[in-house]
Each structure stands twice: as C-alpha cells, then as structure tokens.
Amino acid sequence: MQKRANLKRRAVLVATIAMAALTAVPAIHSVAQALRPTANVRDYGAVGNGRTNDSAAIQRANDAVARAGGGVVFFPAGTYIAANVRQDSNVEFTGNGDATLKHPDGVSNVHIVRGRVFTKKASIVEGSNLLWVSDTKGVLPGAVVGIRGAGGASPVQTATLSTSVTQQASTLQAAQGSEWGKNINYLLVENEIVAYNGVSNGIFLNVKRGLFGTRAAIHLRGARVSQLSVLYARVDSVGNGWIRLDRVATQGVQGSEARVGSINMAVRGLVMDGSRAPGGSKNNPLPLKYELARWLTIEGNTIRNGDHGAVSLDMGTSDSVIANNVLFDTGAPDERMGSAVWLFRGATGVTVRDNEIGGVSRDGITIDDRTTASSEWDALSEGNLVQANRIDIPVLPGNAGIFVAGSNRNEVADNDVSSMFRGIAVVISTQGLVPGDSEGNLVHDNRVSGHSWAIHVTGSYNVFERNEITAAMRPIVDNGFGNRFFENWVQ
C-alpha cells in the first residue's frame, strides 16, 4: 500500500511540474500562475482538518515546486496545522482566502513559515568583494548575504577593557557591559577576533581567542572592545566556490560563516493564525518570519493571533512588499511586547502599505535597528516606506501606531492612526553607551487621532509636515535635536 502511495505521489509530481495544470489555478494572478508549476498540498498528504499536523506535507509540496525552479503551492479550503515550514526562492504560497495555516500551540520556538536560509563556511579579505565559500548550493544572484565578522566593529556597542588581558586569558572584562548579548557573540578587541558565550557584570565568559584568521594577543587596560558586526551584502554573481558581492568587507575573516537568504517568495490569499497563548510566550513565535530575504511579497492575507506580531522581516531583508493584509490581535500586550509588522535589523527598501491593523495588540508597525542586548546581526533599517495603513489599537502604556527606533531615512506617509498612547514615534534606541539615533526620516500627510502623544520625537534632523492631529492631549512632543515641523494641523 505504501509503495502504491509513493508511486502515485511521484506521478502527481511529474504531471504537476511537466504540465503545470494538475491543480485548478486559484483566482489570484490566475494568468501568471497558469504558466507556472503548481502543487496542491492535498496531493502531498496535507489533510487540513485542523487537528493533523500538516507541516511535513506542506514542506514536501514546497520542495517539489522548488526543485522545478519555482512555482505555486496551493492550499484548498481547510485548516492546516503547520510550523517551521521553509519557503524557497521563487515559491509562492497561495489560497483563495478560505485556507488557514495555524500554529500548533502558539508557544513553541518555531514560526509557521520561514524563508529558507543556507549556511556556508566562508572567507573574505578586508577590502575585497570576493567571498570564498564551501559550496554555492542555493545561492542565486540578487540574494542577501550575511557574513559573520566581516562588517567590522560596531560604532554603537563599544567600550574599553577594564583590565589587561594575557594571550591565554579565557575571560575579558569591559566597562559598562550590562547590555552586551548574553549568548554566543563575536567581539573585536583591537585587531583580535574573540567569541564569548555568557556575560556577567561586564565579564565575558567562555572566551575563545584568535578566531577567523586573527591571533591571540596581549591587550592592555583601556583597549577598545566592540561588538563585531555581520557584513550584509547582495550576491552580484556566483562562480565555482566563490560569490562576488556588491560591497567589500570591512574586516577580513577566514573560516567564518556566511548565511544566504532566498529571493522572490510570496504569500497570498491565506489566513495565518499564530494560536497566541494567554500571557504570551517567551519564544515569540510568529506566523511569518523572514531573514536575509529579498523581493518578498506578502499580500491579501488575514494574519491573526501572532505572539510577537504577524510578520517579521529581519537580518537584511530588503526590497519587499507587505500590502493589503488584515492584521489583528498580534503581539503580546501583557508583556508590553510585539508589533503587527517588524522591519528589523537591516531591513531596507521595504514597502508596507494599505494594511488594516487592529485588535488587541501592542504596536502597529515597527522599524527597528537592534535588539535590547547587542547582537552581531544588529544594523540600521533604512529607506523603508510605510504608507496608507489604517491602524487602530487600544491604548497601552507607551505603545505606538508607527514606531521608528534607531533607523534612518524612512518615509511614513498618508497613514490613519488612532487610539494608541502614541500615534507616531521617531526615537533613539539604546544599547550600551552610545544611543542609536533616528535621523533623516520624513513623516508627512498622516492623520493622527485620539492619542495621549500624537507625535513623539527623540531622534534628530527629521521632518514632519502636513500631518493632521486631532483629539491629542499633547499633539507634538519633540525631545530631539534639529527636527523640523511644517504645516502640521492641530485641532
């Protein structure tokens, strides 16, 4: 019986990919999809009864389409229990609005869908854009690459050594180290790269010395110690064991690690249910989580009950669109955490437009550069557009409809924001000694109503113009420097 089922599945795959006509093409983008391989998740074993875990079946459908070079994974009506599904380049997940992908418990440390990321052993010379890798499987031109250590010293998370260090030392001590990341992280101590795992009262524990082609050295008290940053770049071309990047390395590394994301993914016409648990989860599971992705489209979905939010575009994800979705009951209000949409740690060139955001949530849309404790993946989120969204979330202490933190040159335009404590916040982010400023953001033509603070600014050199502010206790709170306000209307 099993052999017969396997033969049937192979026949379905061949017919689907060769003829691209096995599954009835959904209404969304029907003409384009008719020319693309299409896999119905039911043909790969998905049940959709709301009880059976369909993760493996959905993954099989994704993998089949990915092997064909891309196409559509179609979800007929039903409720599919799913978690940790990896979506590949050129694959679209599609439904007609009557299919739900639901997290098994809302607590486990897995997201419903994640973009595929490939990990390679890698080396690059300082000032070079030629990255040597262990293999190039899954690497496509245009993809985003993150190279550990090659981004050089962080200008934000930095300090000095409190005591001198011998070549054999397995601990380091830095001044003002309370907000350094607690888990495995990399540091640049003068010209030496070290790793640590754990920190207590400014003392880095379990230190490994002389990594990525550097040598252990003596460091005197007062020597500079900085978080070592990932280099975010894009694939220009791919050869035999090498990847040419669109930018050069700030720091040379040998035997490091490069992670390469996927491109041209889409999620359309689905309901995503994060099964948010009462009180939230410390694991912060999300319906949709993408890292190092590019040219991603999330459009026409209903996304609800996400613990830490609905959608997170993280770690250099760029040139993507989140549009025309309904996002509600996302975030963890009890823990004062979460945002329906996260543009996080190096997210650039992303458009978030025409979304409806509401329900019992924390924040609406967040553009953020870094975690509270330092991480090598921290980076500015720049050049994003937040436009024509409708956001109405109940007031919570300090919450905001649109929250821009430590991020530069973003545009916030033509949004309707109501009810929260703050309508639009453009603020510095703090981590260690040096704050991350928010500069050069343009906030214009928004309608902001019913807030304690309508517009709150601690960043610098931002522009606010033609915003309509009504029913606010404090229309504009400017605690920054060099901000400019033109033709804002207050009633």
C-alpha positions in Angstrom: 0.0 0.0 0.0 2.8 2.4 0.9 4.7 1.6 -2.3 1.5 2.3 -4.3 1.0 5.7 -2.5 4.6 6.6 -3.3 4.2 5.8 -6.9 1.0 7.9 -7.0 2.8 10.8 -5.4 5.6 10.6 -8.0 3.1 10.6 -10.8 1.3 13.6 -9.3 4.6 15.5 -9.1 5.6 14.7 -12.7 2.3 15.7 -14.0 2.1 18.8 -12.0 5.6 20.1 -12.9 5.6 19.0 -16.5 2.1 20.1 -17.4 1.6 22.8 -14.8 -2.1 22.0 -14.8 -2.9 19.3 -12.2 -4.4 21.7 -9.7 -7.1 24.2 -10.6 -5.3 27.6 -10.6 -6.6 29.9 -7.9 -8.2 33.2 -8.7 -5.2 35.3 -7.6 -2.9 36.0 -10.5 -4.5 33.2 -12.5 -3.0 34.1 -15.9 0.6 34.2 -14.5 0.1 31.0 -12.4 -1.3 29.0 -15.3 2.2 29.0 -16.8 3.9 28.0 -13.5 4.3 24.6 -11.8 1.5 24.3 -9.2 1.4 21.8 -6.3 -1.8 21.2 -4.3 -0.8 20.5 -0.7 -3.5 17.8 -0.5 -1.6 15.8 -3.2 1.4 15.7 -0.8 -0.5 14.4 2.1 -1.9 17.5 3.8 -5.3 16.9 5.5 -6.5 20.4 6.5 -8.8 19.2 9.3 -7.5 21.5 12.0 -6.1 18.5 14.1 -3.5 16.8 12.0 0.0 18.4 11.8 0.4 19.1 8.1 3.9 20.7 8.3 5.7 17.8 6.6 3.2 17.6 3.7 3.4 21.4 3.1 7.2 21.1 3.1 7.0 18.3 0.5 4.9 20.5 -1.7 7.3 23.4 -1.4 10.3 21.2 -2.1 8.7 19.8 -5.2 8.0 23.2 -6.6 11.4 24.5 -5.6 13.1 21.6 -7.5 11.2 22.6 -10.6 12.7 26.1 -10.3 9.8 27.7 -8.6 6.0 27.9 -8.8 2.9 27.9 -6.7 2.0 25.8 -3.6 -1.8 26.0 -3.4 -3.9 25.5 -0.3 -7.6 24.4 -0.8 -10.1 25.3 1.9 -9.3 23.9 5.3 -7.3 24.5 8.5 -3.7 23.3 8.2 -1.7 22.8 11.4 1.8 23.9 10.5 5.1 25.1 11.9 8.7 25.5 10.8 7.8 25.3 7.1 10.8 26.6 5.0 9.8 28.5 1.9 12.3 28.5 -1.0 13.2 31.0 -3.7 10.6 31.6 -6.4 7.9 29.8 -4.4 4.5 31.3 -3.8 2.1 30.1 -1.1 -1.4 30.8 -2.2 -5.0 30.3 -1.2 -8.4 31.7 -2.0 -9.0 33.2 1.4 -10.6 30.1 2.9 -7.5 28.2 3.9 -5.9 28.7 7.3 -2.3 27.9 8.4 -2.4 27.6 12.2 0.4 27.3 14.7 0.2 24.1 16.7 0.3 25.7 20.2 1.4 29.4 20.0 4.2 28.7 22.4 6.8 26.5 20.8 10.0 28.1 19.5 9.0 27.8 15.8 7.3 30.1 13.3 4.6 28.9 10.9 6.5 29.8 7.8 10.2 30.9 7.4 12.2 31.8 4.4 14.9 29.3 3.5 18.5 30.3 4.6 21.6 28.5 3.5 24.7 28.4 5.7 28.2 28.2 4.2 31.8 28.2 5.6 33.3 31.4 4.2 36.4 33.6 3.9 37.0 37.1 2.6 39.9 39.6 2.6 39.5 43.0 4.0 38.6 45.5 1.2 37.6 42.6 -1.2 34.2 41.8 -2.5 35.1 38.2 -3.4 33.7 35.7 -0.9 35.1 32.2 -0.9 32.5 29.6 0.2 32.4 25.9 0.9 29.7 25.5 -1.8 27.2 27.6 -3.7 24.2 25.4 -3.5 21.0 27.5 -3.2 22.9 30.8 -3.9 21.1 33.0 -6.5 22.1 36.4 -8.0 20.5 39.2 -6.0 20.2 37.3 -2.8 21.1 38.8 0.6 24.3 37.5 2.3 25.2 38.0 6.0 28.9 37.3 6.7 29.8 36.9 10.4 32.6 39.2 11.5 33.2 40.9 8.1 31.2 44.0 9.0 33.8 45.3 11.4 33.4 47.0 14.8 30.0 48.3 15.8 30.0 52.1 16.3 27.2 51.7 18.8 28.0 48.7 21.1 31.6 49.5 22.1 33.6 50.0 25.3 37.1 49.6 26.7 38.8 46.8 28.7 38.6 47.2 32.4 41.7 45.0 33.0 44.6 43.9 30.9 44.4 40.6 29.1 47.1 37.9 28.5 47.3 35.8 25.4 46.0 32.8 27.4 43.0 34.5 29.2 39.6 32.9 28.8 37.7 35.8 30.2 37.5 39.5 29.4 36.1 42.4 31.3 34.7 45.5 29.7 33.4 48.7 31.2 29.6 49.3 31.0 29.0 45.8 29.7 25.5 45.2 31.1 23.7 45.2 27.8 26.0 43.0 25.8 24.3 40.0 24.3 24.2 37.0 26.7 24.6 34.3 24.1 27.4 33.4 21.7 28.7 36.6 20.1 31.8 37.9 18.5 34.0 40.8 19.6 36.8 42.8 18.1 39.5 43.5 20.7 41.9 45.8 18.9 42.9 43.5 16.0 41.9 40.2 17.5 38.5 38.5 17.0 37.2 36.6 20.0 33.9 34.8 20.8 32.2 34.5 24.1 29.2 32.7 25.5 27.7 34.4 28.5 28.3 37.7 30.3 28.1 38.7 33.9 28.7 42.2 35.4 30.7 43.1 32.3 32.8 39.9 32.4 32.7 37.9 29.1 32.7 34.2 29.8 33.9 31.1 27.9 36.0 33.2 25.6 37.7 31.7 22.5 40.7 33.6 21.2 42.3 34.4 17.9 39.3 33.5 15.6 38.7 33.9 11.9 42.4 34.2 11.0 43.5 36.5 13.8 45.9 35.7 16.6 45.5 35.9 20.4 47.4 38.9 21.7 48.1 40.8 24.9 45.6 43.7 25.4 46.2 46.4 27.9 43.6 48.0 30.1 41.7 50.7 28.1 42.0 48.8 24.8 38.9 49.2 22.6 36.4 46.3 22.6 33.5 46.3 20.2 30.7 44.1 19.0 31.8 42.6 15.7 29.2 43.1 13.1 27.9 41.0 10.3 28.5 42.3 6.8 25.2 42.5 4.9 25.7 42.4 1.1 24.0 41.1 -2.0 25.1 38.5 -4.5 26.3 40.1 -7.7 27.5 36.8 -9.4 28.2 33.2 -8.5 31.2 31.1 -9.6 32.9 27.8 -8.7 33.3 28.2 -5.0 33.0 31.9 -4.9 30.4 34.7 -4.6 31.0 38.2 -5.9 29.3 40.7 -3.6 28.0 44.3 -4.2 30.2 45.7 -1.4 33.6 45.0 0.1 34.4 43.6 3.5 35.3 46.0 6.4 37.0 43.2 8.3 38.8 40.2 6.8 37.8 36.8 8.1 38.9 33.2 7.5 36.8 30.1 8.2 33.8 32.2 9.2 30.2 31.6 8.3 28.0 33.2 5.6 24.3 32.9 5.5 22.5 33.3 2.2 18.7 34.0 2.0 16.1 33.3 -0.6 14.5 35.5 -3.2 11.2 36.0 -5.0 8.9 34.4 -2.4 5.2 35.3 -2.0 2.3 34.6 0.4 -1.1 35.5 -0.9 -4.7 34.9 -0.1 -4.2 32.9 3.1 -5.3 33.1 6.7 -2.4 32.8 9.1 -3.3 32.0 12.8 -0.5 32.1 15.3 -2.6 30.5 18.1 -1.4 33.2 20.6 -1.4 31.7 24.1 -2.8 33.7 27.1 0.0 35.7 28.6 2.3 35.2 25.6 5.3 33.0 25.1 9.0 33.7 25.8 9.8 32.1 22.4 7.9 34.8 20.5 6.6 32.6 17.6 5.3 34.4 14.6 3.1 33.4 11.6 5.6 34.7 9.1 9.3 35.2 9.7 11.9 36.0 7.0 15.6 36.6 7.4 18.1 37.7 4.6 15.2 37.6 2.1 14.8 39.8 -0.9 11.9 40.5 -3.3 9.3 39.0 -1.0 5.6 39.8 -1.4 3.0 39.3 1.4 -0.3 40.4 0.0 -4.0 39.9 0.6 -3.8 37.8 3.7 -5.5 37.8 7.1 -3.0 37.3 9.9 -4.1 37.0 13.5 -3.0 35.8 16.9 0.7 36.1 16.4 2.6 36.1 19.7 5.3 38.6 18.8 3.5 40.0 15.8 2.2 39.0 12.4 5.2 39.5 10.1 8.9 40.0 10.7 11.4 40.9 8.0 14.7 40.6 9.7 18.5 40.5 9.2 19.0 42.4 6.0 15.6 41.5 4.3 15.1 44.1 1.5 13.2 45.3 -1.5 10.0 43.6 -0.4 6.3 44.4 -0.1 3.7 43.9 2.7 0.4 45.1 1.3 -3.4 44.8 1.6 -3.4 42.5 4.6 -5.6 42.4 7.6 -3.5 42.1 10.8 -5.2 41.9 14.1 -4.7 40.5 17.7 -0.9 40.3 17.3 1.8 41.0 19.8 2.0 40.3 23.5 0.2 43.2 25.2 0.5 41.7 28.7 4.3 41.6 28.3 4.4 45.1 26.6 6.0 43.5 23.6 5.3 42.9 19.9 4.3 44.7 16.8 2.0 43.6 13.9 4.8 44.3 11.4 8.5 44.3 12.3 11.1 45.7 9.9 14.2 44.7 12.0 18.0 44.7 11.9 19.0 45.9 8.5 15.6 45.7 6.7 15.9 48.1 3.8 13.8 49.2 0.9 10.6 47.6 2.2 7.1 48.9 1.4 4.3 48.4 4.0 1.1 49.8 2.6 -2.7 49.6 2.6 -2.8 47.2 5.6 -5.6 47.1 8.2 -4.1 46.7 11.7 -6.1 46.4 14.9 -7.4 44.3 17.7 -5.8 43.5 21.0 -2.1 44.2 20.1 0.9 46.1 21.3 2.3 48.3 18.4 1.3 48.6 14.8 4.3 48.9 12.6 7.9 49.0 14.0 11.1 49.9 12.1 14.0 48.9 14.5 17.8 48.6 14.2 18.7 46.2 17.0 17.8 44.1 20.0 17.9 45.4 23.5 21.1 43.4 24.2 23.7 43.5 21.5 23.8 41.1 18.6 26.2 40.8 15.7 23.1 41.0 13.4 22.2 44.5 14.5 22.1 47.0 11.7 20.3 50.2 10.6 16.9 49.7 8.9 16.8 52.4 6.2 14.9 53.6 3.2 11.6 51.9 4.0 8.1 53.2 3.1 5.1 53.0 5.5 2.1 54.3 3.5 -1.7 54.4 3.6 -2.1 51.9 6.5 -5.1 52.1 8.9 -4.1 51.4 12.4 -6.4 51.3 15.4 -5.1 49.5 18.6 -6.3 50.1 22.2 -4.1 52.3 24.3 -1.4 50.6 26.4 1.4 52.3 28.3 3.9 53.7 25.7 2.5 51.9 22.7 2.6 53.4 19.2 0.9 53.0 15.9 4.1 53.5 14.0 7.3 53.2 15.9 10.7 54.1 14.3 13.7 53.4 16.5 17.4 53.9 15.7 16.6 53.9 12.0 17.3 56.4 9.3 15.8 57.9 6.1 12.4 56.1 6.3 9.2 57.6 4.9 5.9 57.5 6.9 3.1 58.9 4.7 -0.7 59.0 4.4 -1.5 56.7 7.3 -4.6 56.8 9.5 -3.5 56.1 13.1 -5.8 56.2 16.1 -6.3 55.2 19.8 -2.8 54.3 21.0 -0.8 56.1 23.6 1.5 57.5 20.8 0.4 57.9 17.2 3.8 58.1 15.5 7.1 57.8 17.4 10.6 58.5 15.9 13.0 57.8 18.7 16.6 56.8 19.5 17.3 53.3 20.5 19.6 52.5 23.5 22.1 49.7 23.9 25.2 50.2 26.0 27.0 53.6 26.0 26.1 55.0 22.6 22.5 55.6 21.6 21.4 54.8 18.1 19.8 57.9 16.6 16.9 58.1 14.2 17.8 60.7 11.5 16.5 61.9 8.2 13.1 60.3 8.5 10.2 62.0 6.6 6.7 61.9 8.3 4.0 63.6 6.2 0.3 63.7 5.4 -0.7 61.3 8.2 -4.0 61.6 10.1 -3.3 61.0 13.8 -6.3 61.0 16.2 -7.1 60.2 19.8 -3.6 59.8 21.4 -2.0 61.0 24.5 1.0 62.0 22.4 0.2 62.2 18.7 3.8 62.7 17.5 6.8 61.8 19.8 10.4 62.5 18.7 13.7 61.9 20.3 15.6 61.4 17.1 17.4 64.2 15.2 17.0 66.0 11.9 13.7 64.5 11.0 11.0 66.3 9.0 7.3 66.4 9.9 4.9 68.1 7.5 1.2 68.3 6.7 0.1 65.9 9.4 -3.4 66.3 10.7 -3.6 65.8 14.5 -6.9 65.7 16.3 -8.0 64.9 19.9 -4.5 64.6 21.3 -3.5 65.5 24.9 -0.1 66.5 23.6 0.0 67.0 19.8 3.8 67.1 19.4 6.5 66.1 21.9 9.9 67.0 20.5 12.8 65.9 22.7 15.2 65.5 19.9 17.6 67.9 18.0 17.2 69.7 14.7 13.8 68.3 13.9 11.6 70.5 11.6 7.8 70.8 11.5 5.9 72.4 8.6 2.2 73.0 8.1 1.0 70.4 10.6 -2.6 70.9 11.5 -3.7 70.5 15.1 -7.3 70.5 16.4 
